[in-house]
Amino acid sequence: MIAGAFFVWLFDPARAGFFPACPLLSLTGYACPGCGLTRGTHALFHGDIMTALDFNALIPLAMLFFGYIFASLVSVAWRGKGILLGNWNLVLLWVTVGMLIVFGVVRNLPFYPFSVLFP
């Protein structure tokens, strides 16, 4: 994860040719909920918060998710077990899936204000 974050910080995904394009966007023209996260993360790493949010409005949620995964992996390496959220795991999973589906549909609506969410 650190090496991946370093490459996203070092190379601009909009200019570097080795970052993969979103298959859904390439094939259908519709943006998935994750479209723009790599470019947004690059902007966030360089301190440009508004550009990061412009690329993907869910970048704060994505950063929390990846931060939790990273902390859990460090916890596994350090203590031998990850960080658990108790009984909230299943509820959090369904809420997150629901938010991603709604965001994926809303960001592809072709009229204002929803068209602003398109990457």
For each residue, the residues with C-beta under 8 A, 3 or more apart:
1: 4 5 66 69 70 73
2: 5 6
3: 6 7
4: 1 7 8
5: 1 2 8 9 41 45
6: 2 3 9 10
7: 3 4 10 11
8: 4 5 11 13 38 41 42 45
9: 5 6 42 45 46
10: 6 7
11: 7 8 15 16 18 19 42
12: 15 16 39 42
13: 8 16 19 38 39 42
14: 39 42
15: 11 12
16: 11 12 13 19
17:
18: 11
19: 11 13 16 38
20:
21: 25 26
22: 25 26 31 32 34 35
23: 26 27
24: 27 28 30 31 32 35
25: 21 22 28 29 30 31 32 35 119
26: 21 22 23
27: 23 24
28: 24 25
29: 25
30: 24 25 108
31: 22 24 25 35 36 104 107 108 118 119
32: 22 24 25 35 104
33: 58 100 101 103 104 107
34: 22 37 56 62
35: 22 24 25 31 32 56 107 119
36: 31 39 40 55 56 119
37: 34 40 41 55 56 58 59 62
38: 8 13 19 41 42
39: 12 13 14 36 42 43 55 119
40: 36 37 43 44 51 52 53 54 55 56 59
41: 5 8 37 38 44 45 52 59 62 63
42: 8 9 11 12 13 14 38 39 45 46
43: 39 40 46 48 49 51 52 55
44: 40 41 47 48 49 52 59 63
45: 5 8 9 41 42
46: 9 42 43
47: 44
48: 43 44 51 52
49: 43 44 52 53
50: 53 54
51: 40 43 48 54 55
52: 40 41 43 44 48 49 55 56 59
53: 40 49 50 56 57 59
54: 40 50 51
55: 36 37 39 40 43 51 52 59 119
56: 34 35 36 37 40 52 53 59 62 119
57: 53 103 107 117
58: 33 37 61 62 99 100 103
59: 37 40 41 44 52 53 55 56 62 63
60: 63 64
61: 58 64 65 96 99
62: 34 37 41 56 58 59 65 66
63: 41 44 59 60 66 67
64: 60 61 67 68
65: 61 62 68 69 96
66: 1 62 63 69 70
67: 63 64 70 71
68: 64 65 71 72 83
69: 1 65 66 72 73
70: 1 66 67 73 74
71: 67 68 74 75 83
72: 68 69 75 76 82 83
73: 1 69 70 76 77 82
74: 70 71 77 78
75: 71 72 78 79 81 82 83
76: 72 73 79 80 81 82
77: 73 74
78: 74 75
79: 75 76
80: 76
81: 75 76 84
82: 72 73 75 76
83: 68 71 72 75
84: 81 89
85: 88 89 92
86: 89
87: 90 91
88: 85 91 92
89: 84 85 86 92 93
90: 87 93 94
91: 87 88 94 95
92: 85 88 89 95 96
93: 89 90 96 97
94: 90 91 97 98
95: 91 92 98 99
96: 61 65 92 93 99 100
97: 93 94 100 101
98: 94 95 101 102
99: 58 61 95 96 102 103
100: 33 58 96 97 103 104
101: 33 97 98 104 105
102: 98 99 105 106
103: 33 57 58 99 100 106 107 117
104: 31 32 33 100 101 107 108
105: 101 102 108 109
106: 102 103 109 114 117
107: 31 33 35 57 103 104 114 117 118 119
108: 30 31 104 105 114 118
109: 105 106 114 115
110: 114 115
111: 114 115
112: 115 116
113: 116
114: 106 107 108 109 110 111 117
115: 109 110 111 112 118
116: 112 113
117: 57 103 106 107 114
118: 31 107 108 115
119: 25 31 35 36 39 55 56 107
